[in-house]
Amino acid sequence: MNISELTAAAQDSVLTAIESAQEWILEGLATTSSAFDTYRPGAPHPAVLDQLPTPTETIDLTFSFMSRLLDAQHDFLTRLVATWSPPSDASAPSSSDEPSE
């Protein structure tokens, strides 16, 4: 395995661990929150709340923005690295292009 494959495997393992932990949390909250259903007081509902996005809409808006931001950063860094990279053999001048003495 090369370093890229090792990195990808490590990233996959971390992501799997995070997803498992998230599932445990959701299952635990679902189990315990139902125990408090009878104790939840009715909260007042100010009219301004109707003008706000729902929690799900807020999450979607935020992740959409973050995705676009991450794409822009990826593009920027890719172009930045390309600026510093040596020219490829195809774009390098050939010996016939060099001025003769």
C-alpha positions in Angstrom: 0.0 0.0 0.0 1.3 3.5 -0.9 0.9 6.5 1.3 -2.2 7.7 -0.6 -3.9 4.3 0.0 -3.0 4.3 3.6 -4.3 7.9 4.0 -7.6 7.0 2.3 -8.0 3.9 4.5 -7.3 5.9 7.7 -9.8 8.6 6.6 -12.4 5.8 5.9 -11.8 4.4 9.3 -12.3 7.8 11.0 -15.4 8.5 9.1 -16.9 5.1 9.9 -16.1 5.6 13.6 -17.7 9.1 13.6 -20.8 7.7 11.8 -21.1 4.9 14.4 -20.8 7.3 17.3 -23.5 9.5 15.7 -25.8 6.6 15.4 -25.3 5.6 19.1 -26.0 9.2 20.1 -29.2 9.4 18.0 -30.4 6.0 19.4 -29.7 7.1 22.9 -31.5 10.4 22.5 -34.5 8.7 21.0 -34.7 6.3 23.9 -34.2 8.9 26.7 -36.2 11.8 25.2 -39.4 9.8 25.1 -39.1 9.5 28.9 -39.5 13.2 29.2 -42.4 13.8 26.8 -44.9 14.2 29.7 -42.6 16.8 31.4 -42.1 19.1 28.4 -43.9 22.4 29.0 -45.7 24.1 26.2 -43.4 26.8 25.0 -44.8 30.2 23.8 -44.7 30.6 20.1 -43.8 34.2 19.1 -44.9 35.3 15.6 -41.3 36.0 14.6 -40.5 32.3 14.7 -42.7 31.8 11.7 -40.4 34.1 9.6 -37.3 32.1 10.5 -36.1 29.0 8.6 -36.8 25.7 10.2 -33.9 23.9 11.9 -33.6 21.6 8.9 -33.6 24.5 6.4 -30.9 26.2 8.5 -28.8 23.0 8.4 -29.3 22.7 4.6 -28.4 26.3 4.0 -25.3 26.1 6.2 -24.0 22.9 4.6 -24.8 24.2 1.1 -22.7 27.2 1.8 -19.9 25.2 3.4 -19.8 22.8 0.4 -19.5 25.8 -2.0 -16.8 27.3 0.3 -14.9 24.0 0.4 -15.1 23.7 -3.4 -13.8 27.2 -3.8 -10.9 26.5 -1.4 -10.1 23.3 -3.3 -10.1 25.1 -6.6 -7.9 27.9 -5.2 -5.3 25.5 -3.6 -5.2 23.3 -6.8 -4.5 26.4 -8.9 -1.9 27.6 -6.3 0.0 24.3 -6.4 -0.2 24.3 -10.2 1.5 27.8 -10.1 4.4 26.4 -8.1 4.7 23.2 -10.0 7.5 22.8 -12.5 6.3 22.7 -16.1 5.5 19.3 -17.6 7.8 17.8 -20.2 5.2 18.6 -22.9 5.4 22.3 -22.1 9.1 22.4 -21.6 11.1 24.0 -24.4 12.8 21.4 -26.6 16.4 21.7 -27.5 15.4 22.9 -31.0 13.5 25.8 -29.5 16.6 27.1 -27.7 18.5 29.8 -29.5 21.7 28.7 -31.2 25.0 30.3 -30.4 
